[in-house]
Amino acid sequence: MTETLFVQNDEIIDLATPAEYVDVVREGYRQRGEGAVAEPRTLLANADPRGFMTGYFAVLPETGAMGGYTYAAGFGKRDAHFVLPLFDVESGEPLAILDGAGMNPYKTGAAGAVGVDELAREDASHVGLIGSGTQARGQLLATATVRDLDQVSVFSPTEKNRKAFATEMDERLDATVTAVSSSDEAVSGSDIVITATNAAEPVFDSEQLDTGTHVTAMGQYDPTKREIDAETVSRSTYVVDLLGRLEQDAGSYILANEEGVVGDEDVHGELGDVVAGEKPGRESPEEITVFDSGGTGIETVAAAKLLYDRAQKNDLGEVIDFAPASEAFRS
């Protein structure tokens, strides 16, 4: 039998800081840029009863782990469960199974922060944030670890939510965090714009972007939906987490391509290419950059291995037994 660690959400939630997530996720993307294997998510949707099953995976050889997310949502209960299996990269043995929902905003936020670190101006200090949910929180906390932020302007459609978010984050960050009354007000004058929404249509007008702005678009992975408009994509140095998403679920690019304003030649490359030095990051103070982040197994495996190591060190989790195929097939 193979001993595997099952770690619950309550044990995971305080095991790592946003900066530590960013460090391991950056390392994961470097490995991807040097050839590590990762594929975009597979999504299986069902109409009746309504729900879906999805998953994405990656192999990070130097991290010593492989795995990814599998999660399901049954919309009768309007909820979802995230299961994160982590395997040893050499033996294939299951190292851990993580109750993975709680860490999701932190690992996703870390991917966005790596994009900011590679593509935003070094002196970027003003964030315009559209969205005030859990994912917006993860993005902002991680971004604050890679840039010295002075000001954050946050907009979301519900006034109560954006004000509560601003109050919370103003207390947690050194920056001044203020709720604003429109997406235009959030975007105008910002050095970094982050969209963390479930919107199907663009959430700001490209004309509001100043030259030199970096945009992290992370709220959509659907070929028919987008948070940023075609003009933003066409004006930008456009970087995606995985090139395989360009024909699958990178709605901002897919729809801009269908409108005829961008083509394959307008895609700068993957984030891993930039982190590994295979492609340049920002090349001028004036260029607009975009990181289109749909979520991958790269940040998931990198974060999971960090949490697994910490859980072992702190004697957390419950050991369960798995039968390897060599034993199970004989039973």
N, C-alpha and C positions, 0 to 999 in steps of 0.2 A: 504494500500500500504506500501511497505518496501522501505525506503530510502537507496540508495546504492551510493557509491562514485566512479565516473569514473575519473581516474587520467591519464593524458597524459604523453608521454615519456619525453617531455621537462621539465615537472614538477618533474619527478622522478629522473632524471639523477644525480643531485647533492645533493640528500637528505641524503645520507649516505656515510661514508668513507669505504675503503676496510677493515679496522680493525673492524668496526661495523658489516659489513656483516659476517666476520669470527666469531664474538662472537655469533650472533644469529644462524648461521648455525651449529656451534659446539653444541649449546644447542638443536637444532633440532635433531642432530644425537644421542645425549645422550638419548633423548626421544625415538628414534627408538630402541636403544639398550635396553631400558626398556620396549619395547613392543608396541610402537606407530606403526600404520598401514601405510604401503607404498607399492606400487606395481611398477614394471618396466613399461616403456612406452609401449603403444600399437601403432603400426605403420600400417597404411593402405596406400598401394601404388597403384597407378593407372597408366596403361601403355599409354592409349590414351583417352583423352589428358594426358600427363605426369604430374604427381604431387603426393603429398602425404598429408595425414592428420595424426597427431600424438598427443599423450597426455599422461601425467602421473600425479599421484595424491598422496597425503599423508594427514594424520590426525595427528596434533600435539596438543594433549590435553592440555598440560601445556602452550603452546603458545596461546591457545584459538582460533585456526584457522585451517581450512582445505581447500584444493583446489589444485591447480596445474596449469600446462601449458596445453593449447590446441593451437597447431599451424599448419599452412598449408603452403604449397609451391606449386605454379603452375609454372612449369618450362618453360612455354611459356613466362612468364615475368621474370623468373629467380630471384624470390624474395620470401620472406616469411613474414608472419604476426604472431605475438605471442600475444595471449589473455590469461590473467591470472585472473581467477575468484577466489575470496577469500571469504570464508564463516565463520560465527561464529560457533564454534565447539559445542555449547550447543543448540542454537536455530535453526541452519541451515540457518539463514538469510544471504543473500549476503551482505557482508561488502563492497566489492570493486570490481571493474573490472579495472585491470591495463593494459595499453599499454606496454607489457612486454619485447619487444626486447632489449631495451637499458640496462636493468638491468641484462640481461642474463650473460654476461662475469663476472660480479661482484659476482653473487651468485654461478656460477660454479667455479670461481677462489677461492671463500671462501671454497667450499667443498675440493678442492685440497689442500688448506692451512691447513685445519683441518687434512687432511691425513699427510701432512708434519709434523705438530706439534706433532702428535701421533707416527709417524713411523721413522722420520729422526733423525739422531744424534743431540744431543743438540748443538754441536759445528759446525754443518754444516753451511758453509759460502759461498760455491762456487756452483752456479747453472749452469747447462748446459741445455739450452732451445732450443728445436727444434720446430720451428714455429715462425712466426712473425706477425700473424694476431690479430684480436680483442680478441680471446680467449687466445692467448699467453700473451697478455697484462694483461688481468684479472688475469691469474694464477700468473704472476710474481709480480704484485702489491700486491696481497693477501699474497703470500709467504713471501714477504719482511716484513710483519707485524708479522710473527711468528718466524723468524730467523734473526740474525744479519748478513746480507749478505755483503761480501767484493767484490765478483767478479761474473759476469754473462757473460757466453759465449753463444751467440745466433747464430743459423744457420737456414736458410731456403733457398730453392733452388734459389730464385731470389736475386741476390746480392744487387740490389737497395733497395728491401724491408727490408732485414736484416740490412743493414746499416742505413736506416731511423729509424727502430725500435730501434737499439742500441743507436743512437743519442738522440732520444726522451727519452728513459728510463734512459740513463746516466744522463740526466738533472733532472729527477724526483726522482731518487733513490740515496741514499748515496753510493751504490755499484758502482764499475766501470763496465760498460756494454760495451762489445766488440763484434762486428760481426766477426765470424770465417768462414772459407771456406769449412768446412765439418762437418757432424754430428759426426764423430769420434773425431774431435777436440773439439766439444762442450761437448761430454760425458766424454772423458778421463780426469781424475783428478777432476771431479765434485763430490760433496757430495750429491747433489740433481739433478736429471734429470727429466725434464718435457717435455712431448711430447704433442703438441697441433696442430695437423695437420689433413688433410683429406686423408692421405696416406692409401692405401689398404695393403701395405706390410711393414714389420718392417723397422723403420727409423734409427736404429743403430744396431751394432753387439754386442751381449752380452759380448763378450770378452773384449770390451772396458770399461765395468763397473768395477770400483774398489770395493773391499770388503768394506762393510759399507755404500754403496750408497743407497739412497731412490729414487724410480722412481714413478712419477705421470703420468699415461697414461690416457689422457682424450679426445682424439680426435676422437675415433671411438665407435660406438654402432651398430655393424653389425656382424652377425655370420660368415661372409666370409672375414672380413677385420680385420687387427691388426696393431698396431704401434710397438709392442714389440714382439720379437721372443719367440719360445717355450723354449729355454734355459734360457732366463731371467725369465720366469714364473716358471720354475722348480727349479732355483737356489734361488728363493725368498721366503720370508714370504709374501704370496699373500693375499691381503685384497681387497674386492670388496664393492661397495656401497650397493648393494642389492643382496642377494643370488639368487633371481629369475632371475637375468640376466645371470647366468651361463649356462642355457639351452636356452636362448633367443637371447642375442645380445652381450655377452662379448666375442668378436671374439678372443682375445688373448688367453683366457682360452680354448674356444671351440676348436680352431685349435690345441693348444698344447695337449689337451685331445685326439683329433683324431689321433695325431701323437704318442700317447701312452706314453708321458713323464710325464703327471700329471693325477691325479684322484681326486675324491671328498675329499679324505683324505689330499690332499695337499693345500686345501683352508683353510686359517687361520680363516676366518670369515668375518663378515660385519664391516664396519668402526664404526657403532653404537655400536657394541659389545665392541670395543676397547675404544671408548670414555666413555662408561658407566662403564668400568672396568670389564666387563664380560669376556673379553679376554685380554691377555697382549698385549702391543704394542711392540716396539723394546726391545729385551732381551739381545742383545750383540752389541758391537761396530762394529763387523765384519759382521753381517748378512746383506744381501741385502733385502730390503723391496719394495713391489709394492702396490700402491693403484690404482686399476682399476676403473676409474670414468666415468660412462656413462651418468650422469645426472639423477636426481630423483626429485620427488615432495618434498622431505625433505628440501633441501636447497631452493627450490622454495617457499614453503609456509612460511618458516622461514624468508626469505628475504622480501616476499610480506607483511607480517604482520608488519615488521619494517617500510617499506615504507608507508603503510597505516597509521600507527600511526603518522609518521612524517608529512604526508600530512594533516592529521586532525589538528595537532598542528600548522601547518603553513598556515592553511586555504587555502589549495590547492585543486584542483579538482572540479568537477561539480556533484551535486547531481542529480541522476536519480531515477525514481520510478520503482519498481518491484512489480507485483501482486503475492502474495502468492497463493498457490494452493487452499486454502480454499475460496479465493475470485474468482480466475480465473475460477475454475471449475463450479461456479454458474452463470457465465456470459453467 
